[in-house]
């Protein structure tokens, strides 16, 4: 069932920055608390990192 999903949507600048800040601060322990198992936690982390990179590429990369 591996497939690529393309997401395109608009965010107000303040929401983009807030999401970038969140993704900078969230870590594996946070995902582990919310995941059903370790594999899902790692998958969630990887997805978050992809979104974080997309935000950085769009100019939202908090220090």
N, C-alpha and C positions, 0 to 999 in steps of 0.2 A: 504494500500500500504506500510505498514511497512515491511522493509526488511533490512538486514545487507549487507553492501557492503564492501568487503575486498580490501584494496589498498596495493600494494607492489611496491615500486619503489626506485631507487637509486638517491641520491643527493650527489653532491660534498660537502665536509666538510664545505666549506665557505658558500654555499647556505643553508645547514642545520642550521648552526649557525645564519645566517641572518634571516631565517624563524622563528627560536626559539626566536630571539630578537623581531621580529615583533609581534609574538603572545603573548609575554610577555607584550608588550606595548599597543596593541590594546585593546579597551574596548567596553562596551555596547553602548556608545554614537557613536562610530565609526560605529559599525554594524547598529545602528538605522538609520544613515544617508544614508546607502547603501541599506537597506531593504525596501520591499514594505509595511510591516506592523510590529508591535511589535512582533508578533509570529515568523516571519521569522528572526528578529534580534536575538531573544533568541536562535533559532535553529542554526543560524550562530555562535553565541558565544559558544554554546555547542560543535559544530563541531570543532571550533578552539581550544577549550580546550582539546579535544581528540587528536588532532594532536600535540599540545604542550606537552601533557603527553607522547606521543609516542616518540617525539624528546628527551624529558628528559630521558626516559628509554634507549634511544640509546646513552646517554652521552652528549646531547646538552641541558643543562638546565642553561641558563644565570642567573646571580644573579639579 
